[in-house]
């Protein structure tokens, strides 16, 4: 097995699974990007079910509020 400075730092089972799914040899994989996300459904929580728990809801709300704050900042002439 040749050391290439990359493969030996990857999880061997992950490389084997990727190679198997792609129908190629592990040595043919030169790089990859792996994105994971929660697939669980949203749920209600709290004493009166007043909170909604969702993996992506927080990120979406944070991004929206961040963009909204930047727009307001510019519109107020502070930039």
Secondary structure per residue as TSV (DSSP state, phi and psi in degrees):
chain	resnum	aa	ss	phi	psi
A	1	X	-	360.0	128.5
A	2	X	-	-89.0	133.4
A	3	X	-	-83.3	126.3
A	4	X	-	-115.1	3.1
A	5	X	S	84.6	-5.4
A	6	X	S	-124.1	-52.3
A	7	X	G	-57.9	-40.4
A	8	X	G	-69.1	-9.8
A	9	X	G	-100.1	4.7
A	10	X	S	-105.0	155.2
A	11	X	-	-70.1	117.6
A	12	X	H	-56.3	-41.0
A	13	X	H	-65.6	-36.3
A	14	X	H	-65.7	-44.5
A	15	X	H	-61.5	-41.8
A	16	X	H	-64.7	-40.6
A	17	X	H	-65.9	-44.7
A	18	X	H	-60.4	-46.2
A	19	X	H	-61.2	-42.1
A	20	X	H	-63.6	-45.6
A	21	X	H	-63.6	-35.6
A	22	X	H	-86.7	-12.1
A	23	X	T	70.5	35.1
A	24	X	S	-129.1	169.5
A	25	X	-	-81.5	148.1
A	26	X	G	-52.9	-36.6
A	27	X	G	-66.2	-15.9
A	28	X	G	-83.8	-11.0
A	29	X	-	-86.9	115.6
A	30	X	-	-102.7	-19.2
A	31	X	-	-173.4	160.9
A	32	X	-	-160.7	159.9
A	33	X	-	-123.6	128.7
A	34	X	-	-115.7	121.2
A	35	X	-	-115.4	129.1
A	36	X	-	-119.0	147.5
A	37	X	-	-149.5	155.3
A	38	X	-	-74.6	132.2
A	39	X	-	-107.6	6.0
A	40	X	-	-70.0	146.8
A	41	X	-	-70.4	153.6
A	42	X	-	-65.2	156.1
A	43	X	E	-144.4	160.8
A	44	X	E	-96.5	147.3
A	45	X	E	-147.4	176.7
A	46	X	S	99.5	165.6
A	47	X	T	-58.9	-39.9
A	48	X	T	-111.1	22.9
A	49	X	S	54.2	40.6
A	50	X	-	-89.1	-6.4
A	51	X	E	-113.5	141.2
A	52	X	E	-107.0	126.4
A	53	X	E	-105.6	120.4
A	54	X	-	-150.4	136.5
A	55	X	T	-61.8	-41.8
A	56	X	T	-95.7	-15.2
A	57	X	H	-60.8	-44.2
A	58	X	H	-61.4	-45.5
A	59	X	H	-63.7	-42.7
A	60	X	H	-64.8	-44.2
A	61	X	H	-64.4	-42.3
A	62	X	H	-63.4	-44.0
A	63	X	H	-63.0	-44.4
A	64	X	H	-61.0	-48.4
A	65	X	H	-65.4	-36.0
A	66	X	H	-63.5	-45.9
A	67	X	H	-66.1	-42.0
A	68	X	H	-60.8	-42.4
A	69	X	H	-63.8	-41.4
A	70	X	H	-63.6	-43.6
A	71	X	H	-62.4	-46.3
A	72	X	H	-62.1	-39.7
A	73	X	H	-60.5	-45.8
A	74	X	H	-66.3	-44.1
A	75	X	H	-63.1	-27.8
A	76	X	T	-84.4	2.1
A	77	X	T	73.9	22.7
A	78	X	-	-92.0	3.1
A	79	X	-	-118.0	360.0
